[in-house]
């Protein structure tokens, strides 16, 4: 049975690596080809059939909240949740787990950009093996040492994970877009206190129970001024 979809967009980061661009602007509001990154995600999630979107905020939160008020949709509701102190990628999910009760959840970072069809990612999650609690998007990176690199078995199940290590074993990277259901949240709660980072505290403990879905479409992390320039050129070409 297919459940309705809700999404959590992580947009609270300080954008330190992207300075000076982010001194007065949160990185989720940086533009790619004239379109704000967050706006691009909101349209993609709306087209995905997502009815409710939650955006966490912290750094320059008023700007993010103001922007969401300018975005209107007849089909998708957007709300923000302010974090006085950053909770971490997993901490934010745990804090807002009630938002996902009765829904399939989608967790993503607002400073990434891609042109891939996430409908296929959702479809892969629906058809995943019953023992998998999570479906992860992967992509091919030109900078493996700066990414979380995954190794999978012949069925696409994660067998090892290497978070930003020198000389990683492959160039297949974790895109940090995850699809999950309530059983993942129940499992995370069983880990106890101290779970804040998805890559450090969740993924290594979930080896063998993560299904991957690989995209060959462009996928970029807008983390530095250089990567922003690269993304501007690439997405101007492909639209």
N, C-alpha and C positions, 0 to 999 in steps of 0.2 A: 504493500500500500504506500503510495506516494504522499508524503506530508507536505504542507505548505512551507515556504522557505522564508527564513529571517536571516539577516546579515549583521555582523559587527565589523565596522570599519575602524581600524586602529589609526588614529590621527592626532595623538597626544604628544608625540616626540618633539624634542628640542630642535632638531634639524641642524645639529652642530656642524656636521661635515659639509653642509650646504651653505654655510656662511661665506660671504656677507649677505647672500640673497635672503636668508631667513632671519636676519637681525630684526626686521620689522614685519615679517610675514611668515606664518606657519607653512611648512613645506607642502602640506596637502592643498594649499591654495596657490602654489606655483603653477604657472600655465605651460601647457604643451600645445604648440600650434594654435595659440589664442584661446584655448579651453582650459579652465582650472582642472587640476588633477582630480579633485574631489567630485567636481561636476561630472567628469568623464565616468567615474565609478558609479555615481548615482544613476546615470542613464543606463549603464551596462547592467546594473542590478535591477533596475525597473524592467528592462527588456528580458531579463532572466525570469521575471514573474515574482520577484521578491516583494512582499507586501509591506514589510516593516524593516527599516534600517536604523541601527543604533551606531552612533559615532562617539567614541570617547575623546575627550579634550583635556588639555592641560596648558601647554604653551600657547600664549596668545589666543586663549579659548574664546574670547568675545568675538574675534574675527571669524572663527569657524562657525560659531552659533549664528552670527549675523548672516553669514553666507547661506546657511541652510534655510533661513527664513525667506531668502530670495528664490529658492528652488521650489517649484510647484509641480505637483503631479496628481492626477486623478486616481492613480492606482497604488502609489507607494507613499507610506508615511515615514518621515525622517525625524528622529529625536537625537539629542545629544546628552551625554552624561559626563559631568566634570569630575576630574580627579585632582584633588588638592595636592596629593603626592602621587607620582607615577606608580602604577600598580604592576607594571610589566605585562608582557603579552599574554601570559597565562593568568596572571592575577586579575586582569580586566575581565577575561572570560569567566573566571570563577565568581567575581563580584556580580556579574550580570547573567548568571546561569538561569535564573527564573525567566528571563526574556525568551529563552529557547524551549521552554517546556511545551511539548506538543508539536514542535516544529523541527524540521531539518535546519541545521545551522551552517552558516558560511562565515569563516573568519578570514579577513584579508587586511593588508597594509595599504593605507591611502596614498603612500608615496611610491607605489609601484605602478607601472603602466604596461598594458598588453592589449593586443587586438584579438586574442583568442576567444573562441566561442565557449563560454563557461557552461552552456547547456549540456555539452558533452561531458564535462566534469561532473555535473550533477547526475547525469545518466549513469556514469561509471560508478558513482557512489551508491546509487540505488541497486545496481547489479553486483556489488562487491561481495566477496566471500563473507560468510556469516561471522567468521572469527576476527574480521577487520573492524576496528572501531573508528578509523579515520581514513579519509581519502585526501591525498596530497598532490597538488599540481607540481610538476617538475618541468624544467626547461634546460636547454643546452647553453652553458655560459662560456664566455671567452676569458673569464677571470675566476677560475675555480678556487683559488686560495682565498678569495674574498667572499665566498658563499658557503652555505651549508650544502655539502655534497652527499648524495645518497647513492648507495649501491643496492640493487634489487635482485631478486631471484628471477627465474624464467617466467614467473607469473606476475611480475611487477610488484611484488611485495618487498618492502624495505627490509634488508638484512643487515645493513650497517649505515651509520650516519656520522659524518665528519664535519663539525662546525668550524669553518674558517681556519683550516690547518695548512701548513706548508706542504707542498707536493701532494695534494689529495689524489686519490686513486682514479678519479674520473672527472668528466666535465658536465655531469648531469646534476643540476642544482635544485634545491628545494625552493619553490616559488613563494612559499609562505602563504598560499591560499589553501585553506582546509575546509573540508565538508565533514560534518559529523551529526550524530543524533544524541539523544539523552544518555545513552549507555556510555559514551565517552565522558560526559560530565560526571556521571556516577563513579567511573573509574578514577578520574582525577581527584575527586573528593576523598577517595580511599588512600591516596598518596599522603594525605595529612597536610600539616602546615608547611610553609616555606616554599610552596610552588608559585613561582612568579614568572619564570621565563619559559616560553614554549619550547625553544630549541634546546635548552639546557636541562629542564626538569621534566618535560613531557615526552618528547620524541625518543630520547635514549632509552626510556623505560617502556616504550611501546614497540620496539623492534619485533618484527614478525607479525604485527597486527595493523600495519599501515599499508594501504593500497596506494599505488601511484597512478596518476594519469598524466601523460607527457604531451606537451604542446610543442609544435614546431613553429608556431607563430612568434613574432617578436615579443619579448618580455624583458623589461628593464626596471632596475631599482634606481629611482631618482635620488641618489644619495650624495652626490658631489656636483659642483658646477660643471665638471667635465662630462659626467653622465647625463646631466640635463641638456647640454649642448648636443650630445650624441642622440638623445631621444628626440630633440627638436628636429634634427635632420632626418632621422629614420621615419618618424610618424608624419612628417610633412610629405614624404614620398608615398607612404602607404595609406595615408588618410586616417 
